[in-house]
Amino acid sequence: MALRVLHTADWHLGKVLKGVDRTPEIADALKDHLRIVREEKIDLVVVAGDLFDRPRVSAEAEAAAFEFFLGLRELGVPALVISGNHDSRPRLEALAPLLELAGAHVRGEVRVRGEGGAVRRDWGEAALLPFLSERRAVKAAQLLEADEGSWQHGYSETVGRLIANLTAGFGPGRINLLVAHLTLAGANLKLGGGEFSFYVGNSYAVEPDRLPTTATYVALGHIHRQQKVSDAPAAWYSGSLVQLDFGEGEDAERGVLVVELEPDRPPVVHPIDPGWGKPLRTFRLEPDQLDRRLDEVENWPGYAKLIIAGPANSALRERLYQENPHLLEVRFEAEAPDPLAEAAAEVESLSWPEAYERYLREVRGLEEAGELLAAFRELYEEGHASA
Ligand SMILES: [Mn+2]
């Protein structure tokens, strides 16, 4: 029995880049997914995490996801979905029973094999591994061992043991699919600012030999550049749908993968990149080139970032912004010697409590940090009242 799979991930619905909501571009890409599902006679859609850019997104962003799954239901095509580090795990779990009605099986929280971490289908078995933060990896290790305080293993080892648990039912003569949101060591991390560096550092990377050779195919999410990261078993990142950030190369591979699976055979993988979303390009100009070369920026069909050599000139900056609505950032080279400036620009739109919440979630891996957040908010408001 052959199975035709559409592997997609890292939608990041709700993404806002320098004040521009990218949701309509991503929603268009998802509508085009339905065309691909029809034309390619897809049997199963796999979504490997990061459906949303933040735990709370706009109604438009949620609507785009729901319309996609309802569209799949109309086509009679089921889906397997896991949460990524950007998704709200509890929220996806809460939506799971509703999405099940549309034929989409959603796993928000990490579960072991006997408790929903693996699902049986007529074609074989799928193991589902949502993103696991380091903090939660400690809990997962305890779950596996039923032995408290035995956290002496690294992240890679814990995820490896979890994968071994989830894929224990993989056997010959059937299709065995592993779906995971993680960083595989050795992957090409040239992905820009879309992911925090904490997640691509070594402590969060999983060694490729943790992937079971019994897997027919491993569908990965997390890294936004489309790439094959393992031959045996075959493991791919499908990449993001659109160029989400100026740091993500304009020419980097992205899109979706159509994967033909058969038991006991290597998969056949077809990359598909219809060129979704607007391209992002960074232009670098000398001040004396502005008159001559500004039309390159003006005629650019996507979003542009302009770096001008020399000292800051706020009048020029204002004029450029007003004349070029698709120009999202103007920076003068002499004003940005700080390597942290980029990251700071990312978060400067957030309030302090929002930034702290993001830190707790992204860096510390705390999702239910209600008490800490409340305490922070109280202190913050006190400080501000007296200031
Ligand atoms: Mn992502």
Boltz pocket constraint, residues with backbone or C-beta under 6 A from the ligand:
constraints:
  - pocket:
      binder: B
      contacts: [[A, 10], [A, 49], [A, 50], [A, 84], [A, 86], [A, 194], [A, 195], [A, 222], [A, 223], [A, 224]]
      max_distance: 6.0
